Amino acid sequence: MQLLLAGIALLFGTALPWAYILGTLLSAAPLALMWTAWAGIVTVAAAIAPWRPIVLFSAFAGGATAIAFAVWQTGRIVDVCSLSFDCLPGPGVGFLLAGGVAAVHSAVQIARSS
């Protein structure tokens, strides 16, 4: 169940704005959106896959991809405008980070349970 919720969070994070700059909510570049949508779909697939190695690989891959994009986007925002109230990460980045951490955590729990 946790993997399914993580995958849904990743898909929401893909759809929500990634940055708040000078009062404007901005979405990500199309290629970044494609990668994070892939991470969400792979994580949802991990939630319903019957074969344990596929579950582990999909959960780790989807979670790690989402975490990488969330950290990268936040780093770009800090690099460009030093985190003022006029330049902040958007809600999509938060959903990506939370969903990615939940997916990796679930994969670690599954790996330890064997």
N, C-alpha and C positions, 0 to 999 in steps of 0.2 A: 504494500500500500504506500509505503514511504517513497519508493521509486516512482510510482505513478504520480504522486503529488509533486515530486521533484521535476519530473518531465513536464507536467502542466505548468509549473512555475517557470521553467525555461522557455516554454512557448509563449507565456504571457510576457516574460522579459524581452523576448524578441519583438513582440508587437508594441510594447510601451516605449515612450521616448527614452533615449539614452543620455541626454544632456540638457541642462537648463542654462542657456547662455543669454545674458542680457534680456531676460524676460521671455525668451522664446524657447519652447521645447523642441528639441531636435532629435530625429531618429538617426539610426546608424547608416553606414554605407551599405549598399545592396549586398556586397560580398560578405560583410560581417553578419548581416541579417541571415544570409543563407547558412553560414556556419553555425550560428546559434539555433536556428530552426532545426538544422540537422542534429545538433546536440539534444534538443528537446525530443525529437522523434526517436532517436536512438535510446534515450533514457526511458521513454514510454515503452519502446520495444523490449527493453530489459525487464520492465515490470511484468510483461506477459509472456516472456520467452520460457519454454519449459526446460531448456538445457543450461545447466549451471555455468559452464565456461562462457557461453554467449552472454549470459546475464552479467557476469563479472566484467567481461571485456566492454560490453555496451555501457554499463553503468560508469566504469572508470573513464572511458573515452568521452562520453557525453558530459560527465561532471567536470573533467579536466578541461575540456574545450570551453565550457561556460565560465569556469573560474578564470581561465587565461584571458578570455575576452573582457570580462568584468574588470580584472586588474589592469589590463592594457588600456581600456577606455578611461578608467579613473586616473591612471598615470598620465595619459594624454591631456586630460582636463587640468590636472595639477601643473603639468609642464607648460601649458599654454597660458593659464591665467591664475595660478597660485591659489585656488580654492577661496575665492571671495563669494559673497552671497549673490553676486551677479553671474557666477559661473560654477555650477554644481553638477555632480552626476545625477542623472534622471532616475525615475523609478524602475526603468527596465534594467539598469545595471544592478540595482539591489535585488531584483528578482533573479537575475542571472547568477549572482554570487550566492544567494541563499539556495537556489535550486541546485547549483553545482556542488556546493558543500554537502547538501543532503544526499545527492547521488553518490558522491565519493564515500561519504560516511556509510551509506547503505551497502555499497560494494565491500567496504572493509568489514562490516559486520557479517556479511554473507561469507566472505573469505575466511574469517575466523571461526565460523560455525562448523567448518568441516573437520 
